[in-house]
Amino acid sequence: VKFLKPASRLGLSKACGADGRCGGELIYGEKSDAEDATVFCKERCLTQVSGCTGFAYRRFENGYEMCAFYADPMRKATRLGTPSWEWGRSSGGAGSRVCELRVELTV
């Protein structure tokens, strides 16, 4: 079993407070939204992470959100024997996902 190690991570929301609650003050928009966060993380992957092959967006139960960026081939990774693209939506809170960048060649 091969696990992917993120090349980098980026917190999308304010760090957790003393009360254990997180979230708020998002860097990608006014309110928490998995689709908006995914667009933000994809753009960051394409423009600011060298050799980025994909990313994982996670929303934790306490409200904290983050993106992890990868530079290794994602289809070779597994989690408990399951290919990474099959476990992406179940590896965090609601809206969490793993996104692999694909290159389309036109001949």
Residue pairs with C-beta under 8 A, 6 or more apart in sequence:
1 78
1 79
1 80
1 81
2 76
2 77
2 78
3 77
3 78
3 79
4 70
4 72
4 74
4 77
4 84
5 72
6 56
6 68
6 69
6 70
7 49
7 50
7 51
7 52
7 69
7 70
7 71
7 72
8 49
8 68
8 69
9 66
9 67
9 68
9 69
10 41
10 44
10 66
10 67
10 69
11 64
11 65
11 66
12 26
12 27
12 28
12 37
12 40
12 41
12 65
12 66
12 67
13 22
13 23
13 24
13 25
13 26
13 27
13 32
13 63
13 64
13 65
13 66
14 22
14 23
14 24
14 25
15 22
15 64
16 22
16 62
16 64
20 62
21 62
21 63
22 60
22 62
22 63
22 64
23 32
23 62
23 63
23 64
23 65
24 63
26 32
26 37
26 65
27 40
28 36
28 37
28 39
28 40
29 36
29 37
29 40
32 59
32 63
32 65
34 57
34 59
34 94
34 95
34 96
34 97
35 95
37 57
37 59
37 65
37 67
37 95
38 57
38 97
38 99
40 67
41 55
41 57
41 67
41 69
41 99
42 55
42 99
42 101
44 55
44 67
44 69
45 52
45 54
45 55
45 67
45 69
45 101
46 52
46 101
49 55
49 69
49 71
50 71
51 71
52 69
52 70
52 71
52 101
53 70
53 71
53 72
53 73
53 74
53 100
53 101
54 69
54 70
54 74
54 98
54 99
54 100
54 101
55 67
55 68
55 69
55 70
55 98
55 99
56 67
56 68
56 70
56 88
56 91
56 92
56 96
56 97
56 98
56 99
57 65
57 66
57 67
57 92
57 95
57 96
57 97
57 99
58 65
58 66
58 67
58 68
58 91
58 92
58 93
58 96
59 65
59 92
59 93
59 94
59 95
59 96
60 66
60 92
60 93
61 93
74 84
74 85
74 98
74 100
75 83
75 84
75 85
75 100
77 83
77 84
78 84
79 87
79 91
80 87
84 98
84 100
85 98
85 100
87 98
88 96
88 97
88 98
88 99
89 96
89 97
89 98
90 96
91 98
